[in-house]
Amino acid sequence: MQTRRIGDTDVSAIGLGGMPMSIEGRPDEARSIDTIHAALDAGVTLIDTADAYHLRADEVGHNETLIAKALASHGRGSDVLVATKGGHLRPGDGRWTLDGSPEHIKRACEDSLRRLGVEAIGLYQFHRPDPKVPYAESVGAVRDLLDEGKIRMAGVSNANPDQIRQADEILGGRLVSVQNQFSPAFRSSEPELELCDRLGIAFLPWSPLGGISQAGELGSSYAPFARVAEAHGVSPQRVCLAWMLAKSPYVIPIPGSSRPETIRDSVAAVELVLTAEEIAELDAV
């Protein structure tokens, strides 16, 4: 497995996004654990989760608990960097709400520590800016957690360039990751990706396969991914992740998965080398 760097830690160039295993349409626990184990067997050493990845109001942290159980039952579980997040809430009626208050973030971190069964969280990220709370206060809470040793590394999610710079300043130059939506269907985070590349900060695209399910449809704007995939004899999803990896050495996609075969296919993207012409064609989508 090829590796890339988050802060002082080398991780697999492709991570596993845990969200599909805990929200709407989630599989049973056995298949989820099989999926996590398949990822570990394929060399994945980065798993992304959040306390808000759950369905009912009474199961906050469902995904964190699931991941902790899967890691504890696998021989390579201790090799994994678990990245979790706080600041989002799901009241149980399908909505996503926000609480970026320092009090909530610190309490959420304590709860995540307990669910993950660790003394310090490997990577803790502020999940999403809360318009009711000054951004500096939210990130300041993450800084406090870092200073107290509750977390080893700090990041932000769903942040714009100004917020990335502000977060890095508040953290004293210790911002190691930015997790934003980025995919063929969602390209508006290109400025954040480019900023992370300049600053040497890991950029973790969430939902990186957006739009790819339409690649094989006649007349689809994502058809170039299907054409390149056919030329290489691989899936469009694998091409998509290889394209992302080629954009910057600081990009580490975290495709969500709920089946062993899909995460195995995603991981294989690290071995796929695209030509400059293919990359240019995909950039133009």
Sequence and secondary structure as in RCSB ss.txt:
>XXXX:A:sequence
MQTRRIGDTDVSAIGLGGMPMSIEGRPDEARSIDTIHAALDAGVTLIDTADAYHLRADEVGHNETLIAKALASHG
RGSDVLVATKGGHLRPGDGRWTLDGSPEHIKRACEDSLRRLGVEAIGLYQFHRPDPKVPYAESVGAVRDLLDEGK
IRMAGVSNANPDQIRQADEILGGRLVSVQNQFSPAFRSSEPELELCDRLGIAFLPWSPLGGISQAGELGSSYAPF
ARVAEAHGVSPQRVCLAWMLAKSPYVIPIPGSSRPETIRDSVAAVELVLTAEEIAELDAV
>XXXX:A:secstr
  EEEETTEEEESS EE GGGTSTT   HHHHHHHHHHHHHTT  EEE  TT  SSGGGTTHHHHHHHHHHHTST
TGGG EEEEEESEE  SSS  EE   HHHHHHHHHHHHHHHT SSEEEEEE S  TTS HHHHHHHHHHHHHTTS
EEEEEEES  HHHHHHHHHHTTS EEEEE B BTTB TTHHHHHHHHHHT EE  BSTTTTGGGTTSTT TTHHH
HHHHHHHTS HHHHHHHHHHHH TTB    B SSHHHHHHHHGGGG    HHHHHHHHT 
